[in-house]
């Protein structure tokens, strides 16, 4: 669920591309949280970074 009142969303809503990237990052966050339960926080961050980079690379 996207909170359109959240300050990050409000900031990202300034442009279409920023908003799309923001939504992709939220999606990546949800994927990581659901699929990598129980792994250490630093590994979660690595997975999140991987997913975010892959997604953004494929937006073009």
BELGIZI-V110358 format. One record per helix or strand. SS is the DSSP state (H for helix, E for strand). FROM is the first residue (numbers start at 1). TO is the last residue. If there is no record, write none. Layout:
BEGIN
ss & from & to
SS & FROM & TO
SS & FROM & TO
END
This chain:
BEGIN
ss & from & to
H & 7 & 12
H & 16 & 35
H & 41 & 57
END
